[in-house]
Amino acid sequence: MIHPTAIVHSGAELGRDVSIGPYSVIGEKVVIGDGCEIGPHVVIEGNTTIGPETTISQFASIGARPQDFSYKGEDTRVVLGRRVAVREYVTIHRGTVRGGGITSVGDECYLMAYCHVAHDCKLGPGVIMANSSHLGGHIEIGTKAILGGVVAVHQFVRVGEFALVGGVSGVAKDVPPYCLASGARIYVYGLNEVGLRRNGFPRDTITKLKRCFKIAFRSSLKISDAVEKIRSEMPDVPAAMRFADFLASSKRGMARVSLSKHQFRAA
């Protein structure tokens, strides 16, 4: 299952049924889980763990040194979950000490060609990054969030769970969970209703999330007061509580909410 031109360090750990394509290089501290498929010309280095049944396409680079001047060669890590799809030319850099030391990609994420995941990023399960989307350092992307093609996300920004960011967008502020956002300077346009329905959210929960959005962004309340109002009105709705917690914990501030009647565009 290992092509004769591949270079696999004797210290690497390979699970069962792992295949490694021509001219790929696997480093000393790499752990590759059962059933993984590593394409040709792939480089996996550093202290990197690849979960079972993950596929990594040609010319990807996983576990390289972070592009951070504070990094001095410390033994930091990259961790990929189960059934992650890493397409052509994707780069994922290991963490830094000041960022916690780990760059992590959750189960069943799909990273399309030419994407970049910088040091200390945390991707939840089921995240999709379309072609040429790029994450700066210390970014958090919530469960099943989707980034369209050619999206650039500023360091320390968070994108909430089940959010959808349209293509060719610049994300410099936090994008709330369950919302649609787009624009060269990101604007939030409303709730990601189609995405929520596709992911099995009950109609009643979607209705209550609409109410959360209106309280937070269509009223005259300060964010702190909106958070308290959501918590007091919907304490028994987990999604509403996560929405409120996300707003309350923002350090960079929320992306601006569009007041125009123009519809959200995915690309």
Contacts in CASP RR format, 6 or more apart in sequence:
PFRMAT RR
TARGET T0000
AUTHOR 0000-0000-0000
METHOD contacts of the structure
MODEL  1
MIHPTAIVHSGAELGRDVSIGPYSVIGEKVVIGDGCEIGPHVVIEGNTTI
GPETTISQFASIGARPQDFSYKGEDTRVVLGRRVAVREYVTIHRGTVRGG
GITSVGDECYLMAYCHVAHDCKLGPGVIMANSSHLGGHIEIGTKAILGGV
VAVHQFVRVGEFALVGGVSGVAKDVPPYCLASGARIYVYGLNEVGLRRNG
FPRDTITKLKRCFKIAFRSSLKISDAVEKIRSEMPDVPAAMRFADFLASS
KRGMARVSLSKHQFRAA
1 17 0 8 1.000
1 18 0 8 1.000
1 19 0 8 1.000
1 20 0 8 1.000
2 8 0 8 1.000
2 18 0 8 1.000
2 19 0 8 1.000
2 20 0 8 1.000
2 21 0 8 1.000
3 20 0 8 1.000
3 21 0 8 1.000
3 22 0 8 1.000
3 23 0 8 1.000
3 24 0 8 1.000
3 40 0 8 1.000
5 21 0 8 1.000
5 22 0 8 1.000
5 23 0 8 1.000
6 20 0 8 1.000
6 21 0 8 1.000
6 22 0 8 1.000
6 23 0 8 1.000
6 24 0 8 1.000
6 25 0 8 1.000
6 26 0 8 1.000
7 24 0 8 1.000
7 25 0 8 1.000
7 26 0 8 1.000
8 14 0 8 1.000
8 20 0 8 1.000
8 26 0 8 1.000
8 27 0 8 1.000
9 26 0 8 1.000
9 27 0 8 1.000
9 28 0 8 1.000
9 30 0 8 1.000
10 28 0 8 1.000
11 27 0 8 1.000
11 28 0 8 1.000
11 29 0 8 1.000
12 26 0 8 1.000
12 27 0 8 1.000
12 28 0 8 1.000
12 29 0 8 1.000
12 30 0 8 1.000
12 31 0 8 1.000
12 32 0 8 1.000
13 30 0 8 1.000
13 31 0 8 1.000
13 32 0 8 1.000
14 20 0 8 1.000
14 26 0 8 1.000
14 32 0 8 1.000
14 33 0 8 1.000
15 32 0 8 1.000
15 33 0 8 1.000
15 34 0 8 1.000
15 35 0 8 1.000
15 36 0 8 1.000
16 34 0 8 1.000
16 35 0 8 1.000
17 34 0 8 1.000
17 35 0 8 1.000
18 32 0 8 1.000
18 33 0 8 1.000
18 34 0 8 1.000
18 35 0 8 1.000
18 36 0 8 1.000
18 37 0 8 1.000
18 38 0 8 1.000
19 35 0 8 1.000
19 36 0 8 1.000
19 37 0 8 1.000
19 38 0 8 1.000
19 39 0 8 1.000
20 26 0 8 1.000
20 38 0 8 1.000
20 39 0 8 1.000
20 42 0 8 1.000
21 38 0 8 1.000
21 39 0 8 1.000
21 40 0 8 1.000
21 42 0 8 1.000
22 40 0 8 1.000
22 41 0 8 1.000
23 40 0 8 1.000
23 41 0 8 1.000
24 38 0 8 1.000
24 39 0 8 1.000
24 40 0 8 1.000
24 41 0 8 1.000
24 42 0 8 1.000
24 43 0 8 1.000
24 44 0 8 1.000
25 42 0 8 1.000
25 43 0 8 1.000
25 44 0 8 1.000
25 45 0 8 1.000
26 32 0 8 1.000
26 38 0 8 1.000
26 44 0 8 1.000
27 44 0 8 1.000
27 45 0 8 1.000
27 46 0 8 1.000
28 46 0 8 1.000
29 46 0 8 1.000
29 47 0 8 1.000
29 48 0 8 1.000
29 75 0 8 1.000
30 44 0 8 1.000
30 45 0 8 1.000
30 46 0 8 1.000
30 48 0 8 1.000
30 49 0 8 1.000
30 50 0 8 1.000
31 48 0 8 1.000
31 49 0 8 1.000
31 50 0 8 1.000
32 38 0 8 1.000
32 44 0 8 1.000
32 50 0 8 1.000
32 51 0 8 1.000
33 50 0 8 1.000
33 51 0 8 1.000
33 52 0 8 1.000
33 54 0 8 1.000
34 52 0 8 1.000
34 53 0 8 1.000
35 52 0 8 1.000
35 53 0 8 1.000
36 50 0 8 1.000
36 51 0 8 1.000
36 52 0 8 1.000
36 53 0 8 1.000
36 54 0 8 1.000
36 55 0 8 1.000
36 56 0 8 1.000
37 54 0 8 1.000
37 55 0 8 1.000
37 56 0 8 1.000
38 44 0 8 1.000
38 56 0 8 1.000
39 56 0 8 1.000
39 57 0 8 1.000
39 58 0 8 1.000
40 58 0 8 1.000
41 58 0 8 1.000
41 59 0 8 1.000
42 56 0 8 1.000
42 57 0 8 1.000
42 58 0 8 1.000
42 59 0 8 1.000
42 60 0 8 1.000
42 61 0 8 1.000
42 62 0 8 1.000
43 60 0 8 1.000
43 61 0 8 1.000
43 62 0 8 1.000
43 64 0 8 1.000
44 50 0 8 1.000
44 56 0 8 1.000
44 62 0 8 1.000
44 63 0 8 1.000
45 62 0 8 1.000
45 63 0 8 1.000
45 64 0 8 1.000
46 63 0 8 1.000
46 64 0 8 1.000
46 77 0 8 1.000
46 78 0 8 1.000
46 94 0 8 1.000
47 75 0 8 1.000
47 76 0 8 1.000
47 77 0 8 1.000
47 78 0 8 1.000
47 94 0 8 1.000
48 62 0 8 1.000
48 63 0 8 1.000
48 77 0 8 1.000
48 78 0 8 1.000
48 79 0 8 1.000
48 80 0 8 1.000
48 94 0 8 1.000
49 77 0 8 1.000
49 78 0 8 1.000
49 79 0 8 1.000
49 80 0 8 1.000
50 56 0 8 1.000
50 62 0 8 1.000
50 80 0 8 1.000
50 81 0 8 1.000
50 84 0 8 1.000
51 80 0 8 1.000
51 81 0 8 1.000
51 82 0 8 1.000
51 84 0 8 1.000
52 82 0 8 1.000
52 83 0 8 1.000
53 82 0 8 1.000
53 83 0 8 1.000
54 80 0 8 1.000
54 81 0 8 1.000
54 82 0 8 1.000
54 83 0 8 1.000
54 84 0 8 1.000
54 85 0 8 1.000
54 86 0 8 1.000
55 84 0 8 1.000
55 85 0 8 1.000
55 86 0 8 1.000
56 62 0 8 1.000
56 86 0 8 1.000
56 90 0 8 1.000
57 86 0 8 1.000
57 87 0 8 1.000
57 88 0 8 1.000
57 90 0 8 1.000
57 113 0 8 1.000
58 88 0 8 1.000
59 88 0 8 1.000
59 89 0 8 1.000
60 86 0 8 1.000
60 87 0 8 1.000
60 88 0 8 1.000
60 89 0 8 1.000
60 90 0 8 1.000
60 91 0 8 1.000
60 92 0 8 1.000
61 90 0 8 1.000
61 91 0 8 1.000
61 92 0 8 1.000
62 78 0 8 1.000
62 80 0 8 1.000
62 86 0 8 1.000
62 90 0 8 1.000
62 91 0 8 1.000
62 92 0 8 1.000
63 78 0 8 1.000
63 92 0 8 1.000
63 93 0 8 1.000
63 94 0 8 1.000
63 103 0 8 1.000
64 91 0 8 1.000
64 92 0 8 1.000
64 93 0 8 1.000
64 94 0 8 1.000
65 71 0 8 1.000
65 73 0 8 1.000
65 93 0 8 1.000
65 94 0 8 1.000
66 76 0 8 1.000
66 93 0 8 1.000
66 94 0 8 1.000
66 95 0 8 1.000
66 96 0 8 1.000
66 103 0 8 1.000
66 118 0 8 1.000
66 119 0 8 1.000
66 120 0 8 1.000
67 93 0 8 1.000
67 118 0 8 1.000
67 119 0 8 1.000
68 96 0 8 1.000
68 119 0 8 1.000
68 137 0 8 1.000
70 96 0 8 1.000
70 97 0 8 1.000
70 98 0 8 1.000
71 95 0 8 1.000
71 96 0 8 1.000
71 97 0 8 1.000
71 119 0 8 1.000
74 96 0 8 1.000
74 97 0 8 1.000
74 101 0 8 1.000
76 94 0 8 1.000
76 95 0 8 1.000
76 96 0 8 1.000
76 97 0 8 1.000
76 100 0 8 1.000
76 101 0 8 1.000
76 102 0 8 1.000
76 103 0 8 1.000
76 119 0 8 1.000
77 94 0 8 1.000
77 95 0 8 1.000
77 101 0 8 1.000
77 102 0 8 1.000
77 103 0 8 1.000
78 92 0 8 1.000
78 93 0 8 1.000
78 94 0 8 1.000
78 95 0 8 1.000
78 102 0 8 1.000
78 103 0 8 1.000
78 104 0 8 1.000
78 105 0 8 1.000
79 102 0 8 1.000
79 103 0 8 1.000
79 104 0 8 1.000
79 105 0 8 1.000
80 86 0 8 1.000
80 92 0 8 1.000
80 104 0 8 1.000
80 105 0 8 1.000
80 106 0 8 1.000
81 104 0 8 1.000
81 105 0 8 1.000
81 106 0 8 1.000
81 107 0 8 1.000
81 109 0 8 1.000
82 107 0 8 1.000
82 108 0 8 1.000
83 107 0 8 1.000
83 108 0 8 1.000
84 105 0 8 1.000
84 106 0 8 1.000
84 107 0 8 1.000
84 108 0 8 1.000
84 109 0 8 1.000
84 110 0 8 1.000
84 111 0 8 1.000
85 109 0 8 1.000
85 110 0 8 1.000
85 111 0 8 1.000
86 92 0 8 1.000
86 111 0 8 1.000
87 110 0 8 1.000
87 111 0 8 1.000
87 112 0 8 1.000
87 113 0 8 1.000
87 115 0 8 1.000
88 113 0 8 1.000
88 114 0 8 1.000
89 113 0 8 1.000
89 114 0 8 1.000
90 111 0 8 1.000
90 112 0 8 1.000
90 113 0 8 1.000
90 114 0 8 1.000
90 115 0 8 1.000
90 116 0 8 1.000
90 117 0 8 1.000
91 115 0 8 1.000
91 116 0 8 1.000
91 117 0 8 1.000
92 103 0 8 1.000
92 105 0 8 1.000
92 111 0 8 1.000
92 116 0 8 1.000
92 117 0 8 1.000
93 103 0 8 1.000
93 117 0 8 1.000
93 118 0 8 1.000
93 119 0 8 1.000
94 101 0 8 1.000
94 102 0 8 1.000
94 103 0 8 1.000
94 119 0 8 1.000
95 101 0 8 1.000
95 102 0 8 1.000
95 103 0 8 1.000
95 119 0 8 1.000
95 120 0 8 1.000
96 119 0 8 1.000
96 120 0 8 1.000
99 119 0 8 1.000
99 120 0 8 1.000
99 138 0 8 1.000
100 120 0 8 1.000
101 120 0 8 1.000
102 120 0 8 1.000
103 117 0 8 1.000
103 118 0 8 1.000
103 119 0 8 1.000
103 120 0 8 1.000
103 121 0 8 1.000
103 122 0 8 1.000
104 121 0 8 1.000
104 122 0 8 1.000
104 123 0 8 1.000
104 124 0 8 1.000
105 111 0 8 1.000
105 117 0 8 1.000
105 123 0 8 1.000
105 124 0 8 1.000
105 127 0 8 1.000
106 123 0 8 1.000
106 124 0 8 1.000
106 125 0 8 1.000
106 126 0 8 1.000
106 127 0 8 1.000
107 125 0 8 1.000
107 126 0 8 1.000
108 125 0 8 1.000
108 126 0 8 1.000
109 123 0 8 1.000
109 124 0 8 1.000
109 125 0 8 1.000
109 126 0 8 1.000
109 127 0 8 1.000
109 128 0 8 1.000
109 129 0 8 1.000
110 126 0 8 1.000
110 127 0 8 1.000
110 128 0 8 1.000
110 129 0 8 1.000
111 117 0 8 1.000
111 129 0 8 1.000
112 128 0 8 1.000
112 129 0 8 1.000
112 130 0 8 1.000
112 131 0 8 1.000
112 133 0 8 1.000
112 149 0 8 1.000
113 131 0 8 1.000
113 132 0 8 1.000
114 131 0 8 1.000
114 132 0 8 1.000
115 129 0 8 1.000
115 130 0 8 1.000
115 131 0 8 1.000
115 132 0 8 1.000
115 133 0 8 1.000
115 134 0 8 1.000
116 133 0 8 1.000
116 134 0 8 1.000
116 135 0 8 1.000
116 136 0 8 1.000
117 123 0 8 1.000
117 129 0 8 1.000
117 135 0 8 1.000
118 134 0 8 1.000
118 135 0 8 1.000
118 136 0 8 1.000
118 137 0 8 1.000
118 139 0 8 1.000
118 155 0 8 1.000
119 137 0 8 1.000
119 138 0 8 1.000
120 137 0 8 1.000
120 138 0 8 1.000
121 135 0 8 1.000
121 136 0 8 1.000
121 137 0 8 1.000
121 138 0 8 1.000
121 139 0 8 1.000
121 140 0 8 1.000
121 141 0 8 1.000
122 139 0 8 1.000
122 140 0 8 1.000
122 141 0 8 1.000
123 141 0 8 1.000
123 142 0 8 1.000
124 141 0 8 1.000
124 142 0 8 1.000
124 143 0 8 1.000
124 145 0 8 1.000
125 143 0 8 1.000
125 144 0 8 1.000
126 143 0 8 1.000
126 144 0 8 1.000
127 141 0 8 1.000
127 142 0 8 1.000
127 143 0 8 1.000
127 144 0 8 1.000
127 145 0 8 1.000
127 146 0 8 1.000
127 147 0 8 1.000
128 144 0 8 1.000
128 145 0 8 1.000
128 146 0 8 1.000
128 147 0 8 1.000
129 135 0 8 1.000
129 147 0 8 1.000
129 148 0 8 1.000
129 149 0 8 1.000
129 151 0 8 1.000
130 146 0 8 1.000
130 147 0 8 1.000
130 148 0 8 1.000
130 149 0 8 1.000
130 151 0 8 1.000
130 167 0 8 1.000
131 149 0 8 1.000
131 150 0 8 1.000
132 149 0 8 1.000
132 150 0 8 1.000
133 147 0 8 1.000
133 148 0 8 1.000
133 149 0 8 1.000
133 150 0 8 1.000
133 151 0 8 1.000
133 152 0 8 1.000
133 153 0 8 1.000
134 151 0 8 1.000
134 152 0 8 1.000
134 153 0 8 1.000
135 141 0 8 1.000
135 153 0 8 1.000
136 153 0 8 1.000
136 154 0 8 1.000
136 155 0 8 1.000
137 155 0 8 1.000
137 156 0 8 1.000
138 155 0 8 1.000
138 156 0 8 1.000
139 153 0 8 1.000
139 154 0 8 1.000
139 155 0 8 1.000
139 156 0 8 1.000
139 157 0 8 1.000
139 158 0 8 1.000
139 159 0 8 1.000
140 157 0 8 1.000
140 158 0 8 1.000
140 159 0 8 1.000
140 160 0 8 1.000
141 147 0 8 1.000
141 158 0 8 1.000
141 159 0 8 1.000
141 160 0 8 1.000
142 158 0 8 1.000
142 159 0 8 1.000
142 160 0 8 1.000
142 161 0 8 1.000
142 162 0 8 1.000
142 163 0 8 1.000
142 177 0 8 1.000
143 161 0 8 1.000
143 162 0 8 1.000
144 161 0 8 1.000
144 162 0 8 1.000
144 199 0 8 1.000
145 159 0 8 1.000
145 160 0 8 1.000
145 161 0 8 1.000
145 162 0 8 1.000
145 163 0 8 1.000
145 164 0 8 1.000
145 165 0 8 1.000
146 163 0 8 1.000
146 164 0 8 1.000
146 165 0 8 1.000
147 153 0 8 1.000
147 159 0 8 1.000
147 165 0 8 1.000
147 166 0 8 1.000
147 167 0 8 1.000
148 164 0 8 1.000
148 165 0 8 1.000
148 166 0 8 1.000
148 167 0 8 1.000
148 169 0 8 1.000
148 266 0 8 1.000
148 267 0 8 1.000
149 166 0 8 1.000
149 167 0 8 1.000
149 168 0 8 1.000
149 267 0 8 1.000
150 167 0 8 1.000
150 168 0 8 1.000
151 165 0 8 1.000
151 166 0 8 1.000
151 167 0 8 1.000
151 168 0 8 1.000
151 169 0 8 1.000
151 170 0 8 1.000
151 171 0 8 1.000
152 169 0 8 1.000
152 170 0 8 1.000
152 171 0 8 1.000
153 159 0 8 1.000
153 170 0 8 1.000
153 171 0 8 1.000
154 170 0 8 1.000
154 171 0 8 1.000
154 172 0 8 1.000
154 252 0 8 1.000
156 251 0 8 1.000
156 252 0 8 1.000
157 171 0 8 1.000
157 172 0 8 1.000
157 173 0 8 1.000
157 174 0 8 1.000
157 175 0 8 1.000
157 252 0 8 1.000
158 174 0 8 1.000
158 175 0 8 1.000
158 246 0 8 1.000
158 250 0 8 1.000
158 252 0 8 1.000
159 165 0 8 1.000
159 171 0 8 1.000
159 174 0 8 1.000
159 175 0 8 1.000
160 174 0 8 1.000
160 175 0 8 1.000
160 176 0 8 1.000
160 177 0 8 1.000
160 178 0 8 1.000
160 179 0 8 1.000
160 246 0 8 1.000
161 177 0 8 1.000
161 178 0 8 1.000
161 242 0 8 1.000
162 177 0 8 1.000
162 178 0 8 1.000
162 192 0 8 1.000
162 195 0 8 1.000
162 196 0 8 1.000
162 199 0 8 1.000
163 175 0 8 1.000
163 176 0 8 1.000
163 177 0 8 1.000
163 178 0 8 1.000
163 179 0 8 1.000
163 180 0 8 1.000
163 181 0 8 1.000
163 192 0 8 1.000
164 179 0 8 1.000
164 180 0 8 1.000
164 181 0 8 1.000
164 192 0 8 1.000
164 195 0 8 1.000
164 266 0 8 1.000
165 171 0 8 1.000
165 175 0 8 1.000
165 181 0 8 1.000
165 182 0 8 1.000
165 186 0 8 1.000
166 180 0 8 1.000
166 181 0 8 1.000
166 182 0 8 1.000
166 183 0 8 1.000
166 264 0 8 1.000
166 265 0 8 1.000
166 266 0 8 1.000
166 267 0 8 1.000
167 182 0 8 1.000
167 266 0 8 1.000
167 267 0 8 1.000
168 183 0 8 1.000
168 184 0 8 1.000
168 267 0 8 1.000
169 181 0 8 1.000
169 182 0 8 1.000
169 183 0 8 1.000
169 184 0 8 1.000
169 186 0 8 1.000
170 183 0 8 1.000
170 184 0 8 1.000
170 185 0 8 1.000
170 186 0 8 1.000
171 181 0 8 1.000
171 186 0 8 1.000
171 255 0 8 1.000
172 185 0 8 1.000
172 186 0 8 1.000
172 252 0 8 1.000
172 255 0 8 1.000
173 186 0 8 1.000
173 252 0 8 1.000
173 253 0 8 1.000
173 254 0 8 1.000
173 255 0 8 1.000
173 256 0 8 1.000
174 246 0 8 1.000
174 250 0 8 1.000
174 252 0 8 1.000
174 253 0 8 1.000
174 254 0 8 1.000
174 255 0 8 1.000
175 181 0 8 1.000
175 186 0 8 1.000
175 188 0 8 1.000
175 255 0 8 1.000
176 188 0 8 1.000
176 213 0 8 1.000
176 216 0 8 1.000
176 243 0 8 1.000
176 246 0 8 1.000
176 247 0 8 1.000
176 254 0 8 1.000
176 255 0 8 1.000
177 239 0 8 1.000
177 242 0 8 1.000
177 243 0 8 1.000
177 246 0 8 1.000
178 191 0 8 1.000
178 192 0 8 1.000
178 196 0 8 1.000
178 209 0 8 1.000
178 213 0 8 1.000
178 239 0 8 1.000
178 243 0 8 1.000
179 188 0 8 1.000
179 189 0 8 1.000
179 190 0 8 1.000
179 191 0 8 1.000
179 192 0 8 1.000
179 213 0 8 1.000
180 188 0 8 1.000
180 189 0 8 1.000
180 190 0 8 1.000
180 191 0 8 1.000
180 192 0 8 1.000
180 264 0 8 1.000
181 187 0 8 1.000
181 188 0 8 1.000
181 189 0 8 1.000
181 255 0 8 1.000
181 264 0 8 1.000
182 189 0 8 1.000
182 264 0 8 1.000
182 265 0 8 1.000
182 266 0 8 1.000
185 256 0 8 1.000
186 255 0 8 1.000
186 256 0 8 1.000
187 255 0 8 1.000
187 256 0 8 1.000
187 257 0 8 1.000
187 258 0 8 1.000
188 217 0 8 1.000
188 254 0 8 1.000
188 255 0 8 1.000
188 256 0 8 1.000
188 257 0 8 1.000
188 258 0 8 1.000
189 257 0 8 1.000
189 258 0 8 1.000
189 263 0 8 1.000
189 264 0 8 1.000
190 213 0 8 1.000
190 257 0 8 1.000
190 264 0 8 1.000
191 206 0 8 1.000
191 209 0 8 1.000
191 210 0 8 1.000
191 213 0 8 1.000
193 206 0 8 1.000
196 205 0 8 1.000
196 206 0 8 1.000
196 209 0 8 1.000
197 206 0 8 1.000
201 209 0 8 1.000
201 239 0 8 1.000
205 237 0 8 1.000
205 239 0 8 1.000
208 234 0 8 1.000
208 237 0 8 1.000
208 239 0 8 1.000
208 240 0 8 1.000
209 239 0 8 1.000
209 240 0 8 1.000
209 243 0 8 1.000
211 233 0 8 1.000
211 234 0 8 1.000
211 240 0 8 1.000
212 230 0 8 1.000
212 234 0 8 1.000
212 240 0 8 1.000
212 243 0 8 1.000
212 244 0 8 1.000
215 221 0 8 1.000
215 226 0 8 1.000
215 229 0 8 1.000
215 230 0 8 1.000
215 233 0 8 1.000
216 223 0 8 1.000
216 226 0 8 1.000
216 227 0 8 1.000
216 230 0 8 1.000
216 243 0 8 1.000
216 247 0 8 1.000
217 257 0 8 1.000
218 257 0 8 1.000
219 226 0 8 1.000
221 229 0 8 1.000
223 247 0 8 1.000
223 248 0 8 1.000
223 250 0 8 1.000
223 254 0 8 1.000
224 248 0 8 1.000
226 247 0 8 1.000
227 244 0 8 1.000
227 247 0 8 1.000
227 248 0 8 1.000
230 240 0 8 1.000
230 241 0 8 1.000
230 243 0 8 1.000
230 244 0 8 1.000
231 241 0 8 1.000
231 244 0 8 1.000
234 240 0 8 1.000
234 241 0 8 1.000
235 241 0 8 1.000
247 254 0 8 1.000
END
